[in-house]
Structures are given as structure tokens and as C-alpha cells.
Amino acid sequence: MKLRDIVVQKAIVSPLTSTKRDDAIRELVDALAAAGAVKPAMVDELAKAVIKREKKGSTGFGHGVAAPHVKTPDVQRVFAAVGISTGGLEFQALDKQLVHVVFLLLSPEEKPEEHIDAMECIFGVLTQDKFRRFLRQAKNAAEVWALLEEADSATEQR
């Protein structure tokens, strides 16, 4: 699985306008709806599901990144949105640092293996310091997409 297989290009938000975690989650779900990945009528329900999951345990895993996610019957395939926060978001991250890069993942409930594959794909690149640093510096969606393409190409060459 590649990042470009799961990230919806038109659902890359750089920079995020939200300054709070729940608002950023909503902004990213809205971006998925605007891109046609999810139905606009489902935005509230999906955002609430992601926030509910987040309250069970933070997906801010440190180093300025978070990967809020939820498995839901409301999607037929894996979708991800990416948001870049210039000011940082309080995500109750493990290292207590603000989050600047958010990968929001929606997965079909009946395909848990796709959810795991997508999470492995995302975490595979987010554990790389150089990739995180460049993502954080991305000024717009086109720069984020170029970084995702570069990461996919590097993965293919391994």
C-alpha cells in the first residue's frame, strides 16, 4: 500500500485553519467530503466517531504528529486526509508536544486488514525524522503531495 493510494489529494489541508484538535478533525473530514470521498451528510457522524475514538486514547504519538482514525461502516474503502498546522495543536501527545502534522484515516469496519495496512504505511513514513520535518515545512497541498510521492518512490526502491 502506498500513501497515494489512501491519501485523497484534494483532502490535503495546508495550512489548517483550526487551532483545536476536535476542530482540526472536523476540518479534515470536511475536506474529505469536499473532495467527494465521503458524503457531506456523513461529516458530522464521521467527525464525532473520530473524536470519540480520540477520547479513548490520544493518537498523537509524538514528534509533532498524530494519526486520528476510525473504522466505520460508512466508508467502502480506506481514505486519509492530511493537515498541516503551523501553530500546532494540543493532541495530548505521548511526548506532550504540540502536533503539526495530522493524518486522519477512515477505514471500512468490515476490512480490518486494510486499516492495519494503511496505519503501517502512514507510520512507516512518520517515523522518519526527515520526512516529518519536511512535511511540517510544507506551505501548501502541492508540496505535501510531492513529499508523499517522494516517500512512496523511496519505499518502492527498498
Secondary structure, DSSP 8 states (H G I E B T S, - for coil): --HHHHEEEEEEESS----SHHHHHHHHHHHHHHTTSS-GGGHHHHHHHHHHHHHHS--EEETTEE--EEEETT-SS-EEEEEEEEEEE----TT---EEEEEEEEEETT-HHHHHHHHHHHHHHHT-HHHHHHHHH--SHHHHHHHHHHHHHHHHH-
